[in-house]
Amino acid sequence: LAQVVGSAMTLLLRSTLCLWLPLLSPADSPAVVAFGARSEVHLCSDSILRIVHRPSAAGVEKSSLIVPEGNCKAASINYNVSTEGDLTILTTSTLRVTLSNSKDSVESFEDHRSKKILLKERSHEFVAVRDPAVGKGSFQVEQSWFSSTDEALYGGGSYQNGFVNFKNAPLEMLQFNTEAVIPFFLSSAGYGLLWDNSAWTFLNPPSRALVEPGPTVAGWRNGSVEFVPETDGDHFFYVGLSFPEPGSGSGSPRAPRFGSSGKWLSVEVLGPGDERQLVQGWSQLANMPSSLTGRASGLKAGVAYRVQYSWDFEAGLFVQSPILAKTSGTRIRSAFGGIVDYYFVYEGSMSASLGAYRTLTGAAPLYGRWTYGFWQCKEHYATQKQVLDAAEGFRNRSIPVDAIVQDWHYWGDLGWGPQWDPKVYPDPTAMVSQLHAQDMHFMVSVWSKFDEKTSFYKEMLANGWILKNSTYYDAWNPRARELFYNFSEKSHFSRGVDSLWLDATEPEGLPNSNEACFLGSGNALMNSYSLVTTQAIADGLRKNYPNAQGSRVFSLTRSAFAGQQRTGAALWTGDTTASWDSLRRQVVSSINYQLSGMPYWSQDIGGFFRPHDQYDSSSYKDLMIRWFQFGVFTPIFRVHGCGSKTELWNYGAETMTVVNSSAVSLRYRLFPYIYSGFWRVETQHYTMLRALVLDFNDPQVYNVADEFMFGDALLVTPIVEDPGHARPLSREVLLPGERDWVHFHTGQRLKPGRLNATFAMDQAPAFARSGSILVLGPVVQNLASPTAELEIRIYTGSDAKFTLFEDDGVSQRYRSGETSIISFEWKEDTQELVVGERQGAGYMNMPKERKLAVVWVRPGHGVGTAAATDADQVVTYRGERIVVKREELVV
């Protein structure tokens, strides 16, 4: 009673100082709470706030490329504004935000329910600079925040640093062949930050140089330097060039560089005795980024360490201490920007805040069924006959495949651009028709640049739509985007080509650097080229082919930017090298990219640059097998290789059989599980490839970069370490959480914790979570049609649920209810599987009757890729609710 009375008195007192305001602004504009002389909070929802700081009260407005107009809108938000002295207090049902009018800063973002302070602004800074792209003044902008020193911080895009958790870590955010920038960061505390700036950006820009940046001598820079930490903890070592510091004076910052041109880098920390940590190493891998960061774990204050370094490109060596979290906080700095502009999102959990990012920037639409199958790709098919022969080779060998890809040079001597050389591709339309007749889809590579002799270049140039001193078109110009789409519409889509592979969309070489474009400064828009050029294809297809290729747009692209998921474009990680270290880095990249809010990621399985003896080398074949087995559990499952015959039969019958059985066939068996998961990606903003921290928010998983969940049921533990002269058969794994885990291939039940796990070469390394349901389909040659038979694997131990989603797989009719949605629920206490009544209006060619083979998994039973031949029960499902009772097992 006292508590109730006390709460009532508090409410009464506060009611004299504030007012709850139902939002009455127009639906397409947010509520705005101004504070200080030059700052604002825009309410996008109860849990999404836009924060704006201006260099002056008369600061400029800007439109966002990242957040579509109307996505930060008023809707019907009840919010409260009150004052307490110098402070303005903004409260929603989710957040309590304290604003300082004298400091023009956010004093705190607080969970309204728990009263936990999530984040505090430290400072924002504007440094006058000259933007050479437009010859005008601009600002280098920086924002810093204080947060818990114990939090982990993820996201920012897809990088090759090889670790997750960027708390305190320097991270250069610049588009490159093997790296993609998504300026969204997610905290283990559950909040997210979307930095709405497209310029060259740094997270936690480094300032303490152990080795000043400089050129190489005789091709190398190497040596050692003493380092004595001031505090205990993880330290980060950054190799690259410095970023101009605020306060260094006006003038034009140096231009960013597109990659380092290096092939070798090594940074090691040597401690007392034999202590030795390899902080970062890059050994003869292609496409080294312009900078790399590495983590040295557990350094001790006051201990003298030697840092040995060696690299073959112009760079310096910087160190970042964990003391940064207490002195400077988390910082983001961009080279150009008129204002500080960011969004704070908080939905109470990391997963929900990832969803809020997509609520704000656009949903990731569900792709067609075929997109989730196997993609055959190589560099490159040189003739129409080669394409058709490869397709026939897969079908004749009964290796499932749904898509085949034409890489570049199909234009022959006609010049770089979307045109077919009739000497080697005499009838592209007939070629596409033949592929479609085999239930195979076709993707074609298209670049955003053109040979100067082509009509494409000449027409773009005549309109003034070519970026100066380059052959790339100005993708920020809407009319240029329309023309770019029209080129491909005429050469590709009108012939039935299903999708485009948009290569080099960084764009390669950064031709927009220090150049003007349609929207103004190419420097200010540095990282956003991929977003607008994928938009060109999505807009054109959705307009011209709404019932065909535009129904479910899919593009593959070598770069990405925040919001790009709404264009139907999936990232691939560029031109990587075939090595164990590269495979390891791709696993890390896939995990961090998902934590950046982006659900669709892919890679060149097997590596783009492959060894000359790839077809005979047993060590390379082992690497390729393990790479395929990782690829099974990624959103887009695609092989690729430079100058390679990547068709599986070229690697010998044994390797072909192992890859087909352990990876390709497993992918197709998992299709019902995968497709249902990606339906949730669109409709629930779910994330399918899940860092462990999303499901097990425990400090012991904060830095785990080589395991992830694939959906709710499967823990994927890729083998990524070079085994030396042995075969790659085992690795240490962390089985997280409190439930038991089940070895996917043996059925052995294991307790949580660390252990050494073994997987034969024909076993994709994975575990299933006890208390989960896995719905599998049969091995089919393509995903053109639904299947009437399903295997239901139940991993007992606790209650479990799974929702199976199906539709026609090609149209948008699922959005109007033409679906089949079936719930599966395992009840541990009664040992019953309840299959719910089918929901939805159904879809064309939907099976009216299903055979459900129910398997209660145990050692040696219901395991591996192969279909169970001894299901515990087989029941017929016709759309009505049924209950399957587990019979007592007699051993």
C-alpha positions, 0 to 999 in steps of 0.5 A, spaced: 500 500 500 505 504 501 508 503 495 502 504 491 501 511 495 508 513 494 507 512 486 501 516 486 504 522 490 510 522 485 505 522 479 501 527 482 507 532 483 510 530 477 503 532 473 504 539 475 511 539 471 509 536 465 504 533 460 503 527 457 502 529 449 499 524 444 502 525 438 498 529 433 503 531 428 502 529 421 503 522 419 509 523 415 513 527 420 516 526 426 515 529 433 521 534 434 523 536 441 528 541 441 533 542 446 539 547 447 541 552 442 542 547 436 539 540 437 533 536 436 530 529 438 525 526 432 521 521 435 520 516 430 517 511 435 517 509 442 523 506 441 527 509 435 529 516 436 533 521 431 538 525 434 541 531 431 546 536 433 548 542 428 554 547 428 550 553 429 543 554 430 542 556 423 545 549 421 543 545 414 537 540 413 539 534 410 535 528 407 537 521 408 539 516 403 539 511 409 532 512 412 526 512 407 522 518 407 516 517 412 520 511 416 521 516 421 514 518 422 509 520 428 504 514 427 501 515 434 506 516 440 504 518 447 510 521 449 512 526 455 516 532 456 518 535 462 523 540 465 527 540 471 532 546 471 536 546 465 534 539 463 529 537 459 526 530 460 523 526 454 519 520 456 516 514 452 513 507 454 520 505 452 525 510 454 527 516 458 531 521 455 535 526 459 537 532 455 541 538 457 540 545 454 546 548 456 550 543 453 546 541 447 547 534 449 543 528 451 545 526 458 542 519 458 538 514 454 535 510 460 530 504 459 524 507 462 522 500 465 528 498 469 531 505 470 538 502 467 542 507 463 544 505 457 548 510 454 550 518 455 553 523 450 560 525 451 561 530 446 560 532 439 565 536 435 565 540 428 572 541 425 571 546 419 574 543 413 574 544 405 571 539 401 575 539 394 569 535 391 565 542 391 570 547 393 566 549 399 567 549 406 564 543 410 565 540 417 569 534 420 564 531 425 564 527 431 560 524 436 562 520 442 558 516 448 560 513 454 557 506 456 558 501 460 565 498 460 563 491 460 559 492 454 560 489 447 559 492 441 558 489 434 556 491 427 559 496 422 559 492 416 563 486 413 570 486 415 576 482 414 579 484 421 578 477 423 574 478 430 568 481 433 566 486 438 569 492 436 568 495 443 574 500 444 577 498 437 579 502 431 575 501 425 576 504 418 569 504 415 571 505 407 568 501 401 573 496 398 573 490 394 573 485 401 569 490 406 562 493 406 560 499 410 554 499 414 554 504 419 549 501 424 552 498 431 549 494 436 551 493 443 550 487 448 546 492 452 540 491 447 541 498 444 543 500 437 546 506 434 545 508 426 550 513 424 547 517 418 553 519 414 555 516 408 562 519 408 569 516 410 568 514 417 572 511 423 569 508 429 574 510 435 579 513 430 586 511 433 591 517 436 597 513 439 602 511 434 607 506 436 610 507 429 609 513 425 606 512 418 611 512 413 613 509 406 616 502 406 624 502 405 626 497 400 619 494 400 618 493 407 617 496 414 619 492 420 622 492 427 620 492 434 618 497 439 616 497 447 609 498 449 607 498 457 600 498 458 597 503 463 591 498 465 589 491 464 585 488 459 585 487 451 588 492 447 587 493 440 593 494 435 591 498 428 596 498 422 594 503 417 594 511 416 592 516 421 585 519 420 586 527 421 584 529 428 579 534 430 582 541 432 588 540 427 586 546 423 582 547 417 583 545 410 582 538 406 583 532 409 587 527 405 583 522 400 582 515 403 585 510 399 582 504 396 586 498 399 593 498 402 596 494 396 599 490 401 600 482 401 604 481 408 602 484 415 604 481 422 604 484 428 606 480 434 606 482 442 611 478 446 611 478 453 615 475 459 617 468 458 615 465 452 608 469 452 607 470 444 600 473 441 599 474 434 595 480 434 594 480 426 597 477 420 596 477 413 600 472 409 599 473 401 592 474 401 589 478 396 585 485 397 588 487 403 584 493 406 587 500 407 587 498 414 587 492 419 586 492 426 587 486 431 586 484 438 591 483 444 588 479 449 589 480 457 595 485 457 597 487 464 598 494 466 606 496 468 609 490 464 614 491 458 612 488 452 615 488 445 611 489 439 614 486 433 611 488 426 612 487 419 608 490 413 609 491 405 605 498 404 605 505 407 602 505 414 603 506 421 602 502 428 597 505 433 595 502 439 588 503 443 587 502 450 581 499 454 582 506 458 579 509 452 572 507 454 573 511 461 576 517 458 573 518 451 568 513 450 566 510 444 567 515 438 565 515 431 568 521 426 566 522 419 570 526 414 565 530 412 558 532 414 553 538 415 550 536 422 551 530 427 545 525 425 544 519 428 538 514 431 538 511 437 534 504 437 532 500 443 527 495 443 529 491 450 534 486 446 539 485 441 535 481 436 529 486 437 533 492 436 536 489 430 529 489 427 528 496 429 534 498 424 530 494 419 523 498 421 527 504 420 531 503 414 526 498 410 524 490 410 529 485 407 524 482 402 523 474 401 527 472 395 524 467 391 525 459 393 530 458 388 535 463 391 536 459 397 538 453 393 545 452 390 549 457 385 554 455 380 559 460 379 566 461 376 570 466 372 568 465 367 564 461 362 566 464 355 561 461 350 554 459 350 555 452 349 559 452 356 554 455 360 549 450 357 554 444 358 555 446 365 547 446 366 547 439 363 553 436 367 549 438 374 543 435 371 546 428 369 550 427 375 544 429 380 547 434 383 542 439 386 543 446 383 538 452 382 542 458 379 548 458 374 552 465 373 555 468 367 561 472 370 564 478 365 567 478 358 561 476 355 561 482 351 567 480 347 570 485 343 564 489 343 567 493 349 565 493 357 558 493 358 551 489 358 552 486 351 552 479 348 558 478 343 554 474 338 560 470 336 560 466 342 553 467 345 549 467 338 542 466 341 542 469 349 534 468 349 534 461 347 540 460 352 536 462 358 530 459 355 534 452 355 536 453 362 529 455 365 526 449 361 531 445 366 528 449 372 535 453 372 535 460 373 540 465 370 544 471 373 549 475 369 554 480 371 554 487 370 558 493 372 557 500 373 562 502 368 563 502 361 568 502 355 569 508 352 567 506 345 561 503 347 554 506 346 553 506 354 558 510 355 557 515 350 550 516 352 551 517 359 557 522 357 552 526 353 548 527 358 553 529 363 552 522 367 559 520 368 563 521 374 569 526 372 575 522 370 572 515 370 568 511 366 563 510 372 556 512 371 553 517 377 548 513 381 546 518 385 542 521 379 535 518 378 535 519 371 542 516 370 539 510 374 534 509 370 538 509 364 543 504 367 537 499 368 534 500 361 541 498 359 540 491 362 533 491 361 534 491 354 540 486 354 538 481 360 531 482 363 527 482 356 531 476 354 529 472 361 535 473 365 533 472 372 537 477 376 544 481 376 550 480 379 552 488 380 560 488 381 565 493 383 559 497 386 564 500 391 565 503 386 572 500 385 578 505 386 573 510 389 572 515 383 567 519 387 573 521 391 574 529 391 569 529 385 562 532 385 556 528 383 548 529 382 547 530 389 553 534 391 560 532 394 562 525 392 566 525 398 560 526 403 556 521 399 563 516 399 560 510 402 553 510 399 554 508 391 552 501 392 545 503 395 543 507 390 545 503 384 542 497 387 536 501 388 536 502 380 535 495 378 530 494 384 526 500 382 526 498 374 524 491 375 519 492 380 516 497 375 517 493 369 516 486 371 512 486 377 509 479 376 516 476 373 523 478 375 521 484 379 516 480 384 522 478 388 528 482 386 534 479 387 541 482 386 548 480 388 553 486 389 560 487 392 558 492 396 553 494 401 550 500 405 545 501 410 538 500 408 540 496 402 537 490 404 530 493 402 533 493 394 533 486 394 541 486 394 545 481 397 552 482 399 558 477 397 565 479 400 569 480 394 575 477 391 578 472 397 584 468 397 583 460 398 586 459 404 584 457 411 585 464 414 581 467 409 575 462 410 576 464 418 575 471 416 569 470 412 566 466 418 567 472 422 565 477 416 558 473 416 557 474 423 558 481 424 555 483 418 548 480 420 549 484 427 550 490 422 542 489 421 543 486 414 540 479 413 543 477 406 550 475 406 554 470 401 562 469 399 566 465 394 566 458 396 573 455 395 576 462 395 576 466 388 584 466 387 585 458 388 592 454 387 594 452 381 594 445 383 587 445 386 584 439 382 589 435 384 591 438 391 588 433 397 590 439 402 586 444 397 580 439 397 579 438 404 579 446 405 574 446 399 570 441 403 570 445 409 568 451 406 562 448 402 560 445 409 560 452 412 556 455 406 551 451 407 549 455 413 549 462 410 544 466 407 546 465 399 550 458 398 554 460 392 561 457 389 566 461 385 573 461 383 578 465 378 580 462 372 577 455 375 573 450 373 569 450 379 564 444 377 564 439 382 566 433 378 573 437 376 575 435 383 575 428 382 569 423 384 571 422 391 571 430 393 564 431 388 561 425 392 563 428 399 561 435 397 554 433 394 552 429 400 555 433 406 553 440 403 549 441 397 544 435 399 544 438 406 542 445 403 536 442 400 534 438 405 534 444 410 530 448 405 523 448 409 527 450 415 531 455 411 525 458 407 521 459 413 526 462 417 527 467 411 520 469 411 521 471 418 526 475 416 521 479 412 515 479 416 518 479 423 525 482 422 528 476 424 536 474 423 537 467 421 545 467 421 545 469 429 551 471 433 551 467 439 550 473 443 543 474 440 541 468 443 546 467 449 547 474 452 553 472 456 560 475 457 563 468 455 560 469 448 562 476 446 568 475 442 566 468 439 567 469 432 567 462 429 560 459 431 553 461 430 546 459 430 543 458 424 535 459 426 533 457 432 535 450 432 542 449 429 549 451 432 554 451 426 561 450 428 565 451 422 572 448 422 577 453 420 584 452 422 589 449 418 591 442 421 598 442 418 599 435 415 593 432 418 586 432 416 581 437 418 577 433 423 576 436 429 576 443 433 574 446 440 567 448 441 563 452 446 556 449 447 553 455 450 547 456 454 544 451 459 540 446 455 544 440 452 546 439 445 546 434 440 551 432 435 548 433 428 551 426 425 551 422 431 545 424 436 550 424 442 547 428 447 552 433 450 552 438 456 554 445 455 561 448 456 567 447 452 569 440 449 573 437 443 568 435 437 570 431 431 567 431 424 568 426 419 570 429 412 563 428 410 560 431 416 558 438 416 560 441 423 553 442 427 549 441 433 542 441 434 539 444 440 535 440 445 528 443 445 528 444 438 524 442 432 528 441 425 523 440 419 527 437 413 525 436 406 527 430 401 533 431 396 531 434 390 534 437 384 531 444 384 526 448 388 521 449 383 516 445 386 513 444 393 514 437 396 509 433 399 514 429 404 517 432 410 521 429 416 520 432 423 526 431 427 525 432 435 530 434 439 527 433 446 529 436 453 524 441 453 518 444 450 519 446 442 516 450 437 517 451 429 512 454 424 513 452 417 511 457 412 510 455 404 507 459 398 508 459 391 515 461 391 515 466 386 510 471 386 508 476 392 501 473 393 504 471 400 503 478 402 495 477 401 494 471 404 496 465 399 500 461 404 500 455 408 503 456 415 503 450 419 505 450 427 509 444 430 509 444 438 513 439 442 510 438 449 515 435 453 511 433 459 506 429 455 511 427 450 506 429 444 507 433 438 502 437 436 501 439 428 496 445 428 491 447 423 493 449 417 493 457 417 492 461 410 488 461 404 493 456 401 497 457 394 497 454 387 500 447 387 500 446 394 500 439 396 493 437 399 496 431 403 503 431 407 506 425 409 510 427 416 515 422 418 516 424 425 523 422 428 525 423 436 532 424 435 537 419 439 544 416 438 544 413 431 537 415 430 535 421 426 542 423 424 546 426 419 544 428 412 540 422 410 533 421 410 531 417 416 528 410 413 526 408 420 522 414 422 518 413 429 511 414 426 509 416 419 502 420 419 498 423 414 497 431 414 491 434 411 490 441 414 487 439 420 490 439 427 493 432 429 497 430 435 502 425 435 504 421 441 511 418 443 510 411 444 515 408 450 521 406 447 524 399 448 531 398 448 
